[in-house]
Amino acid sequence: MERLDVFMARANAAYYATHDPFADFTTAPEICQAFGEVLGLWAAVCWRVLGEPAPVLLVEAGPGRGTLMADALRAIAAAAPGFAAALRLHLLETSPRLRAEQAQRLPGATWHDSLHTLPRGPLLLLANEFLDALPIRQFVRRGAGWRERYVAAGAFVERCALPPDLDAGEGEVVEVCESARAFAAAVAERLARDGGAALFLDYGPAARAPGDSLQALRQRGFADPLAAPGEADLTAHVDFAALAAAAEAEGAAVCGPLAQGLFLARLGLAQRVERLARTAPLAQGQALLASARRLLEPAAMGSLFKVLGLCHPSLFPLPGFER
Ligand code: SAH
């Protein structure tokens, strides 16, 4: 029997080490090249506001195929050569298989298992669909008390537990992601000490509420999260309010969360794609415009996906979060 977070950590480590996750699901950078491009330009603007430090760490957590960063670096090289020369690329990735894929597209990067081995200094960090893969605990309200979910033989078993930090009605589930909170706190501590900014793009509600959001994706469809550990991608909604609180406690300023569609629109994603589409062959141009709509429109990824910014208080508000 394993506590759910232990089960999820083990299942995802096995999954990312042995599978091509992009056969099972797709992500914004894989949908549209302008996603990585505008995030790269966002980092370049932050670097200017920081006073153009050299060197500066450009960090990505959970880079997947390396697509976001390859698109970002291409845009940075064209528009901000000073930043391109100053940046040192560091990637947080635990999967050996994905590290190998990243190395092909991002030569010269340095890889880390965790934040703790990153060198000191001002940093700009990007993380897209990273936090949703981190292991969660689930608590269930039963009568006057609480139980916690464990996994045994492919099914949930409930054990007595202390109350989580959110109340709920009878039978409702409350989720807690300790590793996401610890990650946000560690990033925030570094930002407050050394300066810089971080951007987390992920899916989840803006305000915290009870609910079971654990899901498994396999071959582009939903699967039973407990049935075949290591064979499916396990994710849960990101609790942005808890991340914001953890970061503020470490002295960082918090921007958002903002709907992803609004944030990307403010960064000029639509204009960039229109410009690309104008010079591309017709079919390719239309595909580009369709991919941008998928990221921007509330009914697609524009609203469920959110963007949370953390920064040194001197950088508040970060570009894209100004009112
Ligand atoms: N950001 C990419 C990939 C998202 S999939 C994209 O948008 O396409 C999640 C990524 O996080 C994968 O690269 C996975 O290997 C990595 N990952 C998952 N858990 C991790 C952990 N605990 N530490 C570091 N990387 C992790």
py3Dmol code that shows the C-alpha trace and the ligand (Angstrom):
import py3Dmol

protein = """\
ATOM      1  CA  MET A   1       0.000   0.000   0.000  1.00  0.00           C
ATOM      2  CA  GLU A   2       1.313   3.460  -0.943  1.00  0.00           C
ATOM      3  CA  ARG A   3       0.120   6.942  -0.125  1.00  0.00           C
ATOM      4  CA  LEU A   4      -1.273   8.547  -3.323  1.00  0.00           C
ATOM      5  CA  ASP A   5       1.622  11.012  -3.691  1.00  0.00           C
ATOM      6  CA  VAL A   6       4.181   8.197  -3.401  1.00  0.00           C
ATOM      7  CA  PHE A   7       2.242   6.184  -5.983  1.00  0.00           C
ATOM      8  CA  MET A   8       1.955   9.165  -8.352  1.00  0.00           C
ATOM      9  CA  ALA A   9       5.654  10.099  -8.071  1.00  0.00           C
ATOM     10  CA  ARG A  10       6.690   6.519  -8.841  1.00  0.00           C
ATOM     11  CA  ALA A  11       4.190   6.136 -11.688  1.00  0.00           C
ATOM     12  CA  ASN A  12       5.218   9.397 -13.388  1.00  0.00           C
ATOM     13  CA  ALA A  13       8.958   8.768 -12.981  1.00  0.00           C
ATOM     14  CA  ALA A  14       8.464   5.397 -14.710  1.00  0.00           C
ATOM     15  CA  TYR A  15       6.187   6.941 -17.339  1.00  0.00           C
ATOM     16  CA  TYR A  16       8.520   9.810 -18.314  1.00  0.00           C
ATOM     17  CA  ALA A  17      11.555   7.505 -18.315  1.00  0.00           C
ATOM     18  CA  THR A  18      10.031   4.981 -20.710  1.00  0.00           C
ATOM     19  CA  HIS A  19       7.404   6.736 -22.862  1.00  0.00           C
ATOM     20  CA  ASP A  20       7.172   9.473 -25.414  1.00  0.00           C
ATOM     21  CA  PRO A  21       4.601  11.558 -23.509  1.00  0.00           C
ATOM     22  CA  PHE A  22       3.675  13.431 -26.669  1.00  0.00           C
ATOM     23  CA  ALA A  23       2.110  10.284 -28.085  1.00  0.00           C
ATOM     24  CA  ASP A  24      -0.427  10.543 -25.225  1.00  0.00           C
ATOM     25  CA  PHE A  25      -1.029  14.282 -24.949  1.00  0.00           C
ATOM     26  CA  THR A  26      -0.042  17.558 -26.561  1.00  0.00           C
ATOM     27  CA  THR A  27       1.024  20.861 -25.016  1.00  0.00           C
ATOM     28  CA  ALA A  28       0.972  24.515 -26.050  1.00  0.00           C
ATOM     29  CA  PRO A  29       4.565  24.660 -27.406  1.00  0.00           C
ATOM     30  CA  GLU A  30       3.868  21.564 -29.528  1.00  0.00           C
ATOM     31  CA  ILE A  31       0.707  23.196 -30.901  1.00  0.00           C
ATOM     32  CA  CYS A  32       2.079  26.619 -31.866  1.00  0.00           C
ATOM     33  CA  GLN A  33       5.655  27.898 -32.323  1.00  0.00           C
ATOM     34  CA  ALA A  34       4.633  31.433 -31.307  1.00  0.00           C
ATOM     35  CA  PHE A  35       4.014  30.209 -27.738  1.00  0.00           C
ATOM     36  CA  GLY A  36       7.734  29.682 -27.055  1.00  0.00           C
ATOM     37  CA  GLU A  37       8.645  32.731 -29.129  1.00  0.00           C
ATOM     38  CA  VAL A  38       6.567  35.207 -27.123  1.00  0.00           C
ATOM     39  CA  LEU A  39       7.737  33.640 -23.831  1.00  0.00           C
ATOM     40  CA  GLY A  40      11.354  34.085 -24.971  1.00  0.00           C
ATOM     41  CA  LEU A  41      10.655  37.750 -25.777  1.00  0.00           C
ATOM     42  CA  TRP A  42       8.926  38.097 -22.391  1.00  0.00           C
ATOM     43  CA  ALA A  43      12.140  36.855 -20.734  1.00  0.00           C
ATOM     44  CA  ALA A  44      14.168  39.342 -22.805  1.00  0.00           C
ATOM     45  CA  VAL A  45      11.996  42.230 -21.572  1.00  0.00           C
ATOM     46  CA  CYS A  46      12.409  41.028 -17.956  1.00  0.00           C
ATOM     47  CA  TRP A  47      16.171  40.926 -18.480  1.00  0.00           C
ATOM     48  CA  ARG A  48      16.143  44.577 -19.590  1.00  0.00           C
ATOM     49  CA  VAL A  49      14.052  45.581 -16.571  1.00  0.00           C
ATOM     50  CA  LEU A  50      16.537  43.684 -14.361  1.00  0.00           C
ATOM     51  CA  GLY A  51      19.308  45.971 -15.659  1.00  0.00           C
ATOM     52  CA  GLU A  52      20.743  43.518 -18.221  1.00  0.00           C
ATOM     53  CA  PRO A  53      22.791  41.347 -15.826  1.00  0.00           C
ATOM     54  CA  ALA A  54      25.467  39.144 -17.430  1.00  0.00           C
ATOM     55  CA  PRO A  55      25.557  36.296 -16.933  1.00  0.00           C
ATOM     56  CA  VAL A  56      21.886  35.572 -16.239  1.00  0.00           C
ATOM     57  CA  LEU A  57      20.357  32.112 -15.748  1.00  0.00           C
ATOM     58  CA  LEU A  58      17.592  31.147 -18.160  1.00  0.00           C
ATOM     59  CA  VAL A  59      15.949  28.109 -16.588  1.00  0.00           C
ATOM     60  CA  GLU A  60      13.177  25.823 -17.780  1.00  0.00           C
ATOM     61  CA  ALA A  61      11.527  23.256 -15.524  1.00  0.00           C
ATOM     62  CA  GLY A  62      10.234  20.132 -17.288  1.00  0.00           C
ATOM     63  CA  PRO A  63      11.208  21.095 -20.861  1.00  0.00           C
ATOM     64  CA  GLY A  64       9.651  18.012 -22.518  1.00  0.00           C
ATOM     65  CA  ARG A  65      10.966  17.848 -26.096  1.00  0.00           C
ATOM     66  CA  GLY A  66      12.752  21.192 -25.722  1.00  0.00           C
ATOM     67  CA  THR A  67      10.361  22.836 -28.191  1.00  0.00           C
ATOM     68  CA  LEU A  68       9.371  25.826 -26.040  1.00  0.00           C
ATOM     69  CA  MET A  69      13.002  26.711 -25.327  1.00  0.00           C
ATOM     70  CA  ALA A  70      14.159  26.173 -28.937  1.00  0.00           C
ATOM     71  CA  ASP A  71      11.413  28.557 -30.128  1.00  0.00           C
ATOM     72  CA  ALA A  72      12.266  31.022 -27.338  1.00  0.00           C
ATOM     73  CA  LEU A  73      15.991  31.026 -28.144  1.00  0.00           C
ATOM     74  CA  ARG A  74      15.321  31.588 -31.850  1.00  0.00           C
ATOM     75  CA  ALA A  75      13.180  34.632 -31.078  1.00  0.00           C
ATOM     76  CA  ILE A  76      15.714  35.911 -28.515  1.00  0.00           C
ATOM     77  CA  ALA A  77      18.626  35.577 -30.978  1.00  0.00           C
ATOM     78  CA  ALA A  78      16.731  37.653 -33.552  1.00  0.00           C
ATOM     79  CA  ALA A  79      15.326  40.346 -31.264  1.00  0.00           C
ATOM     80  CA  ALA A  80      17.641  40.536 -28.239  1.00  0.00           C
ATOM     81  CA  PRO A  81      21.227  39.520 -29.120  1.00  0.00           C
ATOM     82  CA  GLY A  82      22.533  41.051 -25.875  1.00  0.00           C
ATOM     83  CA  PHE A  83      20.311  38.734 -23.860  1.00  0.00           C
ATOM     84  CA  ALA A  84      21.267  35.795 -26.097  1.00  0.00           C
ATOM     85  CA  ALA A  85      24.936  36.424 -25.260  1.00  0.00           C
ATOM     86  CA  ALA A  86      24.341  36.893 -21.525  1.00  0.00           C
ATOM     87  CA  LEU A  87      22.076  33.922 -20.844  1.00  0.00           C
ATOM     88  CA  ARG A  88      23.211  30.557 -19.466  1.00  0.00           C
ATOM     89  CA  LEU A  89      20.695  27.817 -20.162  1.00  0.00           C
ATOM     90  CA  HIS A  90      19.817  25.437 -17.318  1.00  0.00           C
ATOM     91  CA  LEU A  91      17.156  22.719 -17.552  1.00  0.00           C
ATOM     92  CA  LEU A  92      15.442  20.853 -14.717  1.00  0.00           C
ATOM     93  CA  GLU A  93      14.596  17.401 -15.993  1.00  0.00           C
ATOM     94  CA  THR A  94      14.564  14.019 -14.277  1.00  0.00           C
ATOM     95  CA  SER A  95      13.809  11.803 -17.290  1.00  0.00           C
ATOM     96  CA  PRO A  96      16.996  10.502 -19.011  1.00  0.00           C
ATOM     97  CA  ARG A  97      14.990   9.877 -22.162  1.00  0.00           C
ATOM     98  CA  LEU A  98      13.703  13.446 -22.387  1.00  0.00           C
ATOM     99  CA  ARG A  99      17.147  14.835 -21.446  1.00  0.00           C
ATOM    100  CA  ALA A 100      18.553  13.099 -24.519  1.00  0.00           C
ATOM    101  CA  GLU A 101      15.835  14.620 -26.710  1.00  0.00           C
ATOM    102  CA  GLN A 102      16.438  18.067 -25.195  1.00  0.00           C
ATOM    103  CA  ALA A 103      20.201  17.783 -25.772  1.00  0.00           C
ATOM    104  CA  GLN A 104      19.598  17.440 -29.532  1.00  0.00           C
ATOM    105  CA  ARG A 105      17.650  20.679 -29.719  1.00  0.00           C
ATOM    106  CA  LEU A 106      19.345  22.661 -26.952  1.00  0.00           C
ATOM    107  CA  PRO A 107      23.087  22.077 -27.195  1.00  0.00           C
ATOM    108  CA  GLY A 108      25.111  23.789 -24.492  1.00  0.00           C
ATOM    109  CA  ALA A 109      22.491  23.499 -21.758  1.00  0.00           C
ATOM    110  CA  THR A 110      23.240  22.225 -18.256  1.00  0.00           C
ATOM    111  CA  TRP A 111      20.843  19.711 -16.720  1.00  0.00           C
ATOM    112  CA  HIS A 112      19.718  19.417 -13.096  1.00  0.00           C
ATOM    113  CA  ASP A 113      17.516  17.022 -11.130  1.00  0.00           C
ATOM    114  CA  SER A 114      16.333  19.817  -8.851  1.00  0.00           C
ATOM    115  CA  LEU A 115      16.643  23.541  -8.205  1.00  0.00           C
ATOM    116  CA  HIS A 116      19.193  23.041  -5.466  1.00  0.00           C
ATOM    117  CA  THR A 117      22.168  22.508  -7.798  1.00  0.00           C
ATOM    118  CA  LEU A 118      21.501  25.643  -9.897  1.00  0.00           C
ATOM    119  CA  PRO A 119      24.314  28.198  -9.621  1.00  0.00           C
ATOM    120  CA  ARG A 120      23.506  31.440  -7.783  1.00  0.00           C
ATOM    121  CA  GLY A 121      22.605  34.623  -9.563  1.00  0.00           C
ATOM    122  CA  PRO A 122      19.631  36.401 -11.150  1.00  0.00           C
ATOM    123  CA  LEU A 123      17.336  34.012 -12.960  1.00  0.00           C
ATOM    124  CA  LEU A 124      14.449  33.896 -15.399  1.00  0.00           C
ATOM    125  CA  LEU A 125      12.479  30.658 -15.130  1.00  0.00           C
ATOM    126  CA  LEU A 126       9.778  29.216 -17.395  1.00  0.00           C
ATOM    127  CA  ALA A 127       7.655  26.159 -16.626  1.00  0.00           C
ATOM    128  CA  ASN A 128       4.820  24.953 -18.867  1.00  0.00           C
ATOM    129  CA  GLU A 129       2.742  21.994 -17.683  1.00  0.00           C
ATOM    130  CA  PHE A 130       5.424  21.072 -15.143  1.00  0.00           C
ATOM    131  CA  LEU A 131       3.615  21.516 -11.831  1.00  0.00           C
ATOM    132  CA  ASP A 132       0.584  19.454 -12.906  1.00  0.00           C
ATOM    133  CA  ALA A 133       2.803  16.360 -13.083  1.00  0.00           C
ATOM    134  CA  LEU A 134       3.995  16.680  -9.471  1.00  0.00           C
ATOM    135  CA  PRO A 135       2.514  14.221  -6.948  1.00  0.00           C
ATOM    136  CA  ILE A 136      -0.595  15.149  -4.957  1.00  0.00           C
ATOM    137  CA  ARG A 137      -2.166  13.891  -1.749  1.00  0.00           C
ATOM    138  CA  GLN A 138      -5.955  13.512  -1.527  1.00  0.00           C
ATOM    139  CA  PHE A 139      -8.031  13.859   1.632  1.00  0.00           C
ATOM    140  CA  VAL A 140     -11.692  12.853   1.920  1.00  0.00           C
ATOM    141  CA  ARG A 141     -14.158  14.335   4.389  1.00  0.00           C
ATOM    142  CA  ARG A 142     -15.858  11.519   6.315  1.00  0.00           C
ATOM    143  CA  GLY A 143     -18.274  12.543   9.078  1.00  0.00           C
ATOM    144  CA  ALA A 144     -16.551  14.773  11.617  1.00  0.00           C
ATOM    145  CA  GLY A 145     -13.068  13.764  10.476  1.00  0.00           C
ATOM    146  CA  TRP A 146     -10.783  13.194   7.514  1.00  0.00           C
ATOM    147  CA  ARG A 147      -9.300  10.231   5.718  1.00  0.00           C
ATOM    148  CA  GLU A 148      -6.394  10.123   3.292  1.00  0.00           C
ATOM    149  CA  ARG A 149      -6.265   8.116   0.062  1.00  0.00           C
ATOM    150  CA  TYR A 150      -3.720   5.343  -0.356  1.00  0.00           C
ATOM    151  CA  VAL A 151      -3.411   2.972  -3.315  1.00  0.00           C
ATOM    152  CA  ALA A 152      -3.460  -0.801  -2.953  1.00  0.00           C
ATOM    153  CA  ALA A 153      -3.908  -3.296  -5.809  1.00  0.00           C
ATOM    154  CA  GLY A 154      -5.202  -0.671  -8.230  1.00  0.00           C
ATOM    155  CA  ALA A 155      -7.843   0.772  -5.875  1.00  0.00           C
ATOM    156  CA  PHE A 156      -8.108   3.537  -3.270  1.00  0.00           C
ATOM    157  CA  VAL A 157      -7.941   2.642   0.417  1.00  0.00           C
ATOM    158  CA  GLU A 158      -8.719   5.309   3.025  1.00  0.00           C
ATOM    159  CA  ARG A 159      -6.708   5.827   6.188  1.00  0.00           C
ATOM    160  CA  CYS A 160      -7.273   8.165   9.168  1.00  0.00           C
ATOM    161  CA  ALA A 161      -5.672  11.574   8.602  1.00  0.00           C
ATOM    162  CA  LEU A 162      -5.259  15.034  10.057  1.00  0.00           C
ATOM    163  CA  PRO A 163      -7.424  17.705   8.371  1.00  0.00           C
ATOM    164  CA  PRO A 164      -5.943  19.354   5.239  1.00  0.00           C
ATOM    165  CA  ASP A 165      -5.751  23.158   4.970  1.00  0.00           C
ATOM    166  CA  LEU A 166      -9.164  23.503   3.256  1.00  0.00           C
ATOM    167  CA  ASP A 167     -12.593  22.479   4.508  1.00  0.00           C
ATOM    168  CA  ALA A 168     -15.062  20.468   2.426  1.00  0.00           C
ATOM    169  CA  GLY A 169     -18.460  18.803   2.584  1.00  0.00           C
ATOM    170  CA  GLU A 170     -19.166  15.160   3.357  1.00  0.00           C
ATOM    171  CA  GLY A 171     -17.439  12.810   0.911  1.00  0.00           C
ATOM    172  CA  GLU A 172     -15.632  15.620  -0.938  1.00  0.00           C
ATOM    173  CA  VAL A 173     -11.958  15.401  -1.885  1.00  0.00           C
ATOM    174  CA  VAL A 174      -9.344  18.038  -1.001  1.00  0.00           C
ATOM    175  CA  GLU A 175      -6.030  17.921  -2.879  1.00  0.00           C
ATOM    176  CA  VAL A 176      -2.651  19.074  -1.584  1.00  0.00           C
ATOM    177  CA  CYS A 177       0.499  19.178  -3.741  1.00  0.00           C
ATOM    178  CA  GLU A 178       3.374  19.540  -1.317  1.00  0.00           C
ATOM    179  CA  SER A 179       6.094  19.314  -3.975  1.00  0.00           C
ATOM    180  CA  ALA A 180       4.546  22.106  -6.062  1.00  0.00           C
ATOM    181  CA  ARG A 181       4.346  24.324  -2.979  1.00  0.00           C
ATOM    182  CA  ALA A 182       7.937  23.488  -2.045  1.00  0.00           C
ATOM    183  CA  PHE A 183       9.047  24.219  -5.621  1.00  0.00           C
ATOM    184  CA  ALA A 184       7.283  27.605  -5.689  1.00  0.00           C
ATOM    185  CA  ALA A 185       8.749  28.442  -2.269  1.00  0.00           C
ATOM    186  CA  ALA A 186      12.297  27.512  -3.348  1.00  0.00           C
ATOM    187  CA  VAL A 187      11.993  29.560  -6.566  1.00  0.00           C
ATOM    188  CA  ALA A 188      10.553  32.495  -4.608  1.00  0.00           C
ATOM    189  CA  GLU A 189      13.376  32.388  -2.064  1.00  0.00           C
ATOM    190  CA  ARG A 190      15.934  32.571  -4.877  1.00  0.00           C
ATOM    191  CA  LEU A 191      14.081  35.406  -6.632  1.00  0.00           C
ATOM    192  CA  ALA A 192      13.896  37.421  -3.428  1.00  0.00           C
ATOM    193  CA  ARG A 193      17.618  36.852  -2.781  1.00  0.00           C
ATOM    194  CA  ASP A 194      19.232  37.001  -6.240  1.00  0.00           C
ATOM    195  CA  GLY A 195      16.585  38.815  -8.338  1.00  0.00           C
ATOM    196  CA  GLY A 196      14.638  37.657 -11.365  1.00  0.00           C
ATOM    197  CA  ALA A 197      11.261  36.311 -12.381  1.00  0.00           C
ATOM    198  CA  ALA A 198       9.443  33.015 -12.928  1.00  0.00           C
ATOM    199  CA  LEU A 199       6.434  32.122 -15.047  1.00  0.00           C
ATOM    200  CA  PHE A 200       4.281  29.050 -14.396  1.00  0.00           C
ATOM    201  CA  LEU A 201       1.792  28.132 -17.125  1.00  0.00           C
ATOM    202  CA  ASP A 202      -0.535  25.320 -16.200  1.00  0.00           C
ATOM    203  CA  TYR A 203      -4.137  24.307 -15.844  1.00  0.00           C
ATOM    204  CA  GLY A 204      -6.320  24.679 -12.800  1.00  0.00           C
ATOM    205  CA  PRO A 205      -8.905  27.013 -11.283  1.00  0.00           C
ATOM    206  CA  ALA A 206      -7.928  30.506 -10.105  1.00  0.00           C
ATOM    207  CA  ALA A 207      -9.517  29.977  -6.671  1.00  0.00           C
ATOM    208  CA  ARG A 208      -9.111  26.862  -4.578  1.00  0.00           C
ATOM    209  CA  ALA A 209     -12.088  24.517  -4.177  1.00  0.00           C
ATOM    210  CA  PRO A 210     -12.605  20.887  -3.146  1.00  0.00           C
ATOM    211  CA  GLY A 211     -12.681  18.311  -5.963  1.00  0.00           C
ATOM    212  CA  ASP A 212     -10.892  15.290  -7.380  1.00  0.00           C
ATOM    213  CA  SER A 213      -8.849  16.407 -10.404  1.00  0.00           C
ATOM    214  CA  LEU A 214      -6.473  13.444 -10.697  1.00  0.00           C
ATOM    215  CA  GLN A 215      -6.461  12.243 -14.287  1.00  0.00           C
ATOM    216  CA  ALA A 216      -4.571   9.812 -16.483  1.00  0.00           C
ATOM    217  CA  LEU A 217      -3.966  10.331 -20.207  1.00  0.00           C
ATOM    218  CA  ARG A 218      -3.013   7.424 -22.391  1.00  0.00           C
ATOM    219  CA  GLN A 219      -3.018   7.352 -26.197  1.00  0.00           C
ATOM    220  CA  ARG A 220      -4.845  10.696 -26.260  1.00  0.00           C
ATOM    221  CA  GLY A 221      -7.721   9.425 -24.135  1.00  0.00           C
ATOM    222  CA  PHE A 222      -8.602   9.304 -20.440  1.00  0.00           C
ATOM    223  CA  ALA A 223      -7.615   6.180 -18.501  1.00  0.00           C
ATOM    224  CA  ASP A 224      -7.999   4.853 -14.950  1.00  0.00           C
ATOM    225  CA  PRO A 225      -5.216   6.633 -12.969  1.00  0.00           C
ATOM    226  CA  LEU A 226      -4.597   3.635 -10.721  1.00  0.00           C
ATOM    227  CA  ALA A 227      -4.813   0.800 -13.244  1.00  0.00           C
ATOM    228  CA  ALA A 228      -1.408   0.730 -14.936  1.00  0.00           C
ATOM    229  CA  PRO A 229       1.203   2.877 -13.142  1.00  0.00           C
ATOM    230  CA  GLY A 230       3.960   3.990 -15.521  1.00  0.00           C
ATOM    231  CA  GLU A 231       1.800   3.491 -18.623  1.00  0.00           C
ATOM    232  CA  ALA A 232      -0.177   6.744 -18.468  1.00  0.00           C
ATOM    233  CA  ASP A 233       0.593  10.385 -17.688  1.00  0.00           C
ATOM    234  CA  LEU A 234      -0.862  11.339 -14.298  1.00  0.00           C
ATOM    235  CA  THR A 235      -1.726  14.976 -13.651  1.00  0.00           C
ATOM    236  CA  ALA A 236      -3.851  17.081 -11.334  1.00  0.00           C
ATOM    237  CA  HIS A 237      -5.088  20.673 -11.356  1.00  0.00           C
ATOM    238  CA  VAL A 238      -2.540  23.163 -10.122  1.00  0.00           C
ATOM    239  CA  ASP A 239      -3.549  25.007  -6.953  1.00  0.00           C
ATOM    240  CA  PHE A 240      -2.398  28.529  -7.886  1.00  0.00           C
ATOM    241  CA  ALA A 241      -3.638  30.104  -4.644  1.00  0.00           C
ATOM    242  CA  ALA A 242      -1.451  27.763  -2.565  1.00  0.00           C
ATOM    243  CA  LEU A 243       1.570  28.482  -4.793  1.00  0.00           C
ATOM    244  CA  ALA A 244       1.012  32.235  -4.462  1.00  0.00           C
ATOM    245  CA  ALA A 245       0.824  31.957  -0.671  1.00  0.00           C
ATOM    246  CA  ALA A 246       3.981  29.818  -0.515  1.00  0.00           C
ATOM    247  CA  ALA A 247       5.876  32.297  -2.708  1.00  0.00           C
ATOM    248  CA  GLU A 248       4.719  35.370  -0.772  1.00  0.00           C
ATOM    249  CA  ALA A 249       5.878  33.774   2.479  1.00  0.00           C
ATOM    250  CA  GLU A 250       9.402  33.635   0.987  1.00  0.00           C
ATOM    251  CA  GLY A 251       9.394  37.329   0.067  1.00  0.00           C
ATOM    252  CA  ALA A 252       8.564  37.168  -3.651  1.00  0.00           C
ATOM    253  CA  ALA A 253       5.894  39.301  -5.324  1.00  0.00           C
ATOM    254  CA  VAL A 254       3.042  37.438  -7.025  1.00  0.00           C
ATOM    255  CA  CYS A 255       1.428  38.358 -10.369  1.00  0.00           C
ATOM    256  CA  GLY A 256      -1.856  36.717 -11.403  1.00  0.00           C
ATOM    257  CA  PRO A 257      -2.961  34.045 -11.939  1.00  0.00           C
ATOM    258  CA  LEU A 258      -4.238  35.353 -15.258  1.00  0.00           C
ATOM    259  CA  ALA A 259      -6.078  33.387 -17.950  1.00  0.00           C
ATOM    260  CA  GLN A 260      -3.507  32.104 -20.437  1.00  0.00           C
ATOM    261  CA  GLY A 261      -5.454  33.488 -23.410  1.00  0.00           C
ATOM    262  CA  LEU A 262      -5.411  37.010 -21.990  1.00  0.00           C
ATOM    263  CA  PHE A 263      -1.728  36.825 -21.067  1.00  0.00           C
ATOM    264  CA  LEU A 264      -0.664  35.544 -24.505  1.00  0.00           C
ATOM    265  CA  ALA A 265      -2.846  38.162 -26.206  1.00  0.00           C
ATOM    266  CA  ARG A 266      -1.107  40.897 -24.193  1.00  0.00           C
ATOM    267  CA  LEU A 267       2.251  39.479 -25.256  1.00  0.00           C
ATOM    268  CA  GLY A 268       1.190  39.920 -28.890  1.00  0.00           C
ATOM    269  CA  LEU A 269       0.826  36.258 -29.839  1.00  0.00           C
ATOM    270  CA  ALA A 270      -1.996  36.922 -32.318  1.00  0.00           C
ATOM    271  CA  GLN A 271      -0.067  39.668 -34.136  1.00  0.00           C
ATOM    272  CA  ARG A 272       3.034  37.507 -34.323  1.00  0.00           C
ATOM    273  CA  VAL A 273       1.113  34.601 -35.811  1.00  0.00           C
ATOM    274  CA  GLU A 274      -0.687  36.857 -38.304  1.00  0.00           C
ATOM    275  CA  ARG A 275       2.673  38.173 -39.469  1.00  0.00           C
ATOM    276  CA  LEU A 276       4.045  34.623 -39.877  1.00  0.00           C
ATOM    277  CA  ALA A 277       0.878  33.492 -41.681  1.00  0.00           C
ATOM    278  CA  ARG A 278       1.037  36.337 -44.212  1.00  0.00           C
ATOM    279  CA  THR A 279       4.349  35.125 -45.665  1.00  0.00           C
ATOM    280  CA  ALA A 280       3.663  31.367 -45.344  1.00  0.00           C
ATOM    281  CA  PRO A 281       2.011  29.146 -47.987  1.00  0.00           C
ATOM    282  CA  LEU A 282      -1.786  29.325 -47.623  1.00  0.00           C
ATOM    283  CA  ALA A 283      -2.394  25.950 -45.955  1.00  0.00           C
ATOM    284  CA  GLN A 284       0.485  26.471 -43.533  1.00  0.00           C
ATOM    285  CA  GLY A 285      -0.716  29.976 -42.725  1.00  0.00           C
ATOM    286  CA  GLN A 286      -4.200  28.718 -41.980  1.00  0.00           C
ATOM    287  CA  ALA A 287      -2.806  25.965 -39.733  1.00  0.00           C
ATOM    288  CA  LEU A 288      -0.776  28.568 -37.846  1.00  0.00           C
ATOM    289  CA  LEU A 289      -3.823  30.765 -37.276  1.00  0.00           C
ATOM    290  CA  ALA A 290      -5.849  27.754 -36.097  1.00  0.00           C
ATOM    291  CA  SER A 291      -3.101  26.752 -33.646  1.00  0.00           C
ATOM    292  CA  ALA A 292      -3.014  30.278 -32.205  1.00  0.00           C
ATOM    293  CA  ARG A 293      -6.797  30.272 -31.765  1.00  0.00           C
ATOM    294  CA  ARG A 294      -6.510  27.028 -29.807  1.00  0.00           C
ATOM    295  CA  LEU A 295      -4.188  28.701 -27.294  1.00  0.00           C
ATOM    296  CA  LEU A 296      -6.133  31.956 -27.077  1.00  0.00           C
ATOM    297  CA  GLU A 297      -9.811  31.011 -27.093  1.00  0.00           C
ATOM    298  CA  PRO A 298     -11.524  30.554 -23.716  1.00  0.00           C
ATOM    299  CA  ALA A 299     -13.394  27.447 -24.928  1.00  0.00           C
ATOM    300  CA  ALA A 300     -10.077  25.789 -25.882  1.00  0.00           C
ATOM    301  CA  MET A 301      -6.940  26.418 -23.763  1.00  0.00           C
ATOM    302  CA  GLY A 302      -7.324  30.154 -23.153  1.00  0.00           C
ATOM    303  CA  SER A 303      -9.273  30.004 -19.916  1.00  0.00           C
ATOM    304  CA  LEU A 304      -8.653  26.735 -18.016  1.00  0.00           C
ATOM    305  CA  PHE A 305      -4.922  27.364 -18.441  1.00  0.00           C
ATOM    306  CA  LYS A 306      -3.513  30.091 -16.207  1.00  0.00           C
ATOM    307  CA  VAL A 307      -0.289  32.010 -15.875  1.00  0.00           C
ATOM    308  CA  LEU A 308       1.252  32.785 -12.498  1.00  0.00           C
ATOM    309  CA  GLY A 309       4.233  35.119 -12.244  1.00  0.00           C
ATOM    310  CA  LEU A 310       6.662  35.324  -9.317  1.00  0.00           C
ATOM    311  CA  CYS A 311       9.351  37.976  -9.058  1.00  0.00           C
ATOM    312  CA  HIS A 312      11.637  40.068  -6.941  1.00  0.00           C
ATOM    313  CA  PRO A 313       9.410  42.864  -5.549  1.00  0.00           C
ATOM    314  CA  SER A 314      11.381  45.472  -7.566  1.00  0.00           C
ATOM    315  CA  LEU A 315      10.081  43.905 -10.807  1.00  0.00           C
ATOM    316  CA  PHE A 316       6.409  44.007  -9.849  1.00  0.00           C
ATOM    317  CA  PRO A 317       4.245  43.947 -11.918  1.00  0.00           C
ATOM    318  CA  LEU A 318       5.881  41.721 -14.523  1.00  0.00           C
ATOM    319  CA  PRO A 319       5.291  42.391 -18.249  1.00  0.00           C
ATOM    320  CA  GLY A 320       1.866  41.052 -19.269  1.00  0.00           C
ATOM    321  CA  PHE A 321       0.412  41.426 -15.754  1.00  0.00           C
ATOM    322  CA  GLU A 322       0.038  45.229 -15.748  1.00  0.00           C
ATOM    323  CA  ARG A 323      -3.566  46.371 -15.521  1.00  0.00           C
TER     324      ARG A 323
END
"""
ligand_1 = """\
26
SAH
N 6.999 21.656 -20.699
C 6.835 20.639 -21.708
C 6.604 19.230 -21.137
C 5.488 19.025 -20.184
S 5.439 17.344 -19.613
C 5.753 21.039 -22.679
O 5.054 21.987 -22.408
O 5.622 20.383 -23.716
C 6.222 17.436 -18.022
C 7.726 17.589 -18.052
O 8.183 17.664 -16.690
C 8.494 16.442 -18.676
O 9.655 16.965 -19.302
C 8.859 15.603 -17.461
O 9.902 14.691 -17.665
C 9.193 16.682 -16.460
N 9.094 16.291 -15.049
C 8.075 15.649 -14.449
N 8.298 15.513 -13.118
C 9.490 16.129 -12.889
C 10.276 16.367 -11.708
N 9.866 15.944 -10.522
N 11.436 17.046 -11.830
C 11.852 17.501 -13.043
N 11.145 17.311 -14.187
C 9.999 16.636 -14.110
"""
view = py3Dmol.view(width=600, height=400)
view.addModel(protein, "pdb")
view.setStyle({"model": 0}, {"cartoon": {"style": "trace"}})
view.addModel(ligand_1, "xyz")
view.setStyle({"model": 1}, {"stick": {}})
view.zoomTo()
view.show()
